[in-house]
């Protein structure tokens, strides 16, 4: 049986206890212009580290997409990890499923009385989602039906967490960053508060569900 290679980046902006399994790579997101914290930086190689205030953990995903060459690549957070049977997922756990399962996602996050659309509107600017819709119509109209379906659900696979086969990751990231970059160019966020600037990262969580659909 073939043994697949897998690397899961752990996005962080500060030192934190990290998984010690070989498949995990802690990565300092938004590292550009900052002192080293002892982890892989996201401003080395092809990167968008300077957009971290807006793209959040996606600067780590972009770095992994452009600079890693494993068969499977994933993203988790320093305080959010995949677990199985009460412990943090490790390479021994996942290896038997590699090759058979192409995409691993977290458990569904259920909002029950809210949709993904209404939840976003309560914490950010609702017009962002209208711009996202118009951008999808412009760049990839065949995804419009999936977009409408995803934003009107009361659940989703959130946090931009995944472990994905590399060729699929390439397809996903090519699609995702094309939309996000276009959207970023449309919105003037110069007066946004720090939390409000994170809109790109938040919209990407919804777009992940669109792509999966």
C-alpha positions in Angstrom: 0.0 0.0 0.0 1.3 3.4 -0.9 2.2 5.8 1.9 1.0 9.3 1.1 2.8 12.4 2.4 0.8 14.9 4.3 1.5 18.3 5.9 -0.9 20.3 8.0 -0.1 23.8 8.8 -1.0 25.2 12.2 -1.8 28.9 11.7 -0.7 31.1 14.6 0.4 34.7 15.4 2.1 33.9 18.7 4.0 31.0 20.4 1.6 28.3 21.6 1.8 24.6 22.5 1.8 22.8 19.2 1.1 19.2 18.1 4.3 17.2 18.1 3.4 14.9 15.3 5.5 15.0 12.2 2.6 16.0 9.9 2.1 19.4 11.6 4.0 22.5 10.6 3.3 25.6 12.8 3.3 28.7 10.6 3.5 32.4 11.7 0.8 34.1 9.7 1.1 37.8 9.0 4.8 37.5 9.7 5.9 40.2 7.4 7.7 43.0 9.3 7.5 41.1 12.6 10.1 39.4 14.7 10.6 35.7 14.5 8.6 33.6 16.9 10.5 30.4 16.0 8.0 29.0 13.4 7.9 28.9 9.7 7.0 32.4 8.4 4.4 33.0 5.8 6.4 35.9 4.2 9.1 33.5 2.7 8.7 32.3 -0.9 5.6 33.1 -2.9 3.2 34.7 -0.4 0.5 37.2 0.5 1.6 37.8 4.1 1.0 41.6 3.8 -2.7 40.9 3.5 -3.1 39.0 6.7 -5.2 41.7 8.4 -7.8 41.0 5.8 -7.2 37.4 4.7 -6.5 36.0 8.2 -5.4 32.3 8.2 -5.6 32.3 4.4 -2.2 33.8 4.2 -1.0 30.5 5.7 -3.1 28.5 3.3 -1.8 30.5 0.3 1.8 29.9 1.5 1.2 26.2 1.9 -0.4 26.0 -1.5 2.5 27.7 -3.2 5.4 26.3 -1.2 4.6 22.8 -0.1 4.6 19.7 -2.3 3.1 16.9 -0.1 0.3 14.7 -1.5 -2.1 16.1 1.1 -2.0 19.6 2.6 -4.2 20.9 5.4 -4.9 23.9 7.6 -5.8 24.1 11.3 -5.5 26.7 14.0 -3.4 26.9 17.1 -6.6 26.7 19.2 -8.6 24.6 16.8 -7.4 21.1 15.8 -8.8 18.0 14.3 -9.3 15.3 16.9 -10.2 11.6 16.8 -11.1 9.3 19.7 -10.2 12.0 22.2 -6.8 13.0 20.9 -5.3 15.3 18.2 -5.4 13.7 14.8 -1.9 12.4 13.9 -0.3 10.9 10.8 -0.8 7.3 11.9 -4.5 8.0 12.3 -5.0 9.6 8.9 -2.7 7.5 6.8 -5.1 4.5 6.1 -7.7 7.0 4.7 -5.3 8.9 2.4 -6.0 8.0 -1.2 -9.5 7.0 -0.5 -10.8 10.2 1.0 -9.9 13.3 -0.9 -11.1 16.1 1.5 -11.3 16.0 5.3 -13.5 18.7 6.9 -14.4 19.6 10.5 -17.8 18.7 11.9 -20.6 20.9 10.8 -21.1 24.0 12.8 -24.9 24.4 13.3 -26.5 27.8 13.8 -30.1 26.5 14.1 -32.0 29.8 14.1 -29.6 31.6 11.7 -28.4 31.0 8.2 -24.8 31.6 7.1 -26.1 34.7 5.4 -27.9 36.2 8.4 -25.1 35.2 10.8 -22.6 37.1 8.6 -24.9 40.1 8.3 -25.1 40.3 12.1 -21.4 40.6 12.5 -20.1 42.2 9.3 -21.5 44.3 6.4 -24.3 42.4 4.6 -23.4 44.1 1.3 -20.2 42.0 1.3 -22.3 39.0 0.5 -24.0 40.8 -2.4 -20.7 41.7 -3.8 -19.5 38.1 -3.4 -22.6 37.0 -5.3 -22.0 39.5 -8.1 -18.3 38.4 -8.3 -19.3 34.8 -8.6 -21.7 35.7 -11.4 -18.9 37.6 -13.2 -16.1 35.1 -12.7 -17.7 31.6 -12.3 -21.5 31.8 -12.9 -21.9 28.0 -12.7 -21.3 28.3 -8.9 -24.2 30.7 -8.3 -26.8 27.9 -7.5 -24.3 26.4 -5.0 -23.7 29.9 -3.5 -27.4 30.5 -2.9 -27.8 27.0 -1.4 -24.8 27.5 1.0 -25.7 30.9 2.3 -29.2 29.9 3.1 -28.2 26.9 5.2 -28.2 26.9 9.0 -25.0 24.9 9.1 -21.6 25.0 7.5 -18.0 23.6 7.5 -16.3 26.6 9.1 -13.0 28.0 10.2 -11.2 27.3 6.8 -10.1 24.0 8.3 -9.4 21.1 5.9 -7.0 18.5 4.8 -7.1 18.1 1.1 -5.5 16.1 -1.7 -3.0 18.5 -3.4 -4.5 18.5 -6.9 -7.9 19.4 -5.4 -6.3 22.0 -3.2 -4.8 23.6 -6.3 -8.2 23.6 -8.0 -9.8 25.1 -4.8 -7.2 27.8 -4.1 -7.1 28.9 -7.8 -10.8 29.4 -7.7 -10.9 30.9 -4.2 -8.2 33.5 -4.4 -9.4 34.6 -7.8 -12.8 35.5 -6.2 -11.3 36.9 -3.0 -8.7 39.1 -4.8 -11.4 40.5 -7.1 -13.7 41.2 -4.0 -10.8 42.7 -2.1 -10.2 45.2 -5.0 -13.9 46.3 -4.8 -14.1 47.1 -1.1 -12.6 50.2 0.5 -11.8 49.0 4.0 -9.5 52.0 4.9 -11.9 53.0 7.7 -12.7 49.6 9.0 -11.8 48.5 12.5 -9.4 45.6 12.9 -12.3 43.1 13.4 -14.1 44.5 10.3 -11.0 44.1 8.2 -11.2 40.3 8.6 -14.1 40.2 6.2 -12.1 38.4 3.5 -11.4 35.5 5.9 -15.0 35.3 6.9 -16.3 35.3 3.4 -13.9 32.6 2.5 -15.5 30.3 5.1 -18.8 30.6 3.2 -17.0 30.1 -0.1 -15.5 26.8 1.1 -19.0 25.5 1.5 -19.9 26.8 -2.0 -16.9 24.9 -3.5 -17.7 21.7 -1.6 -21.3 21.9 -2.9 
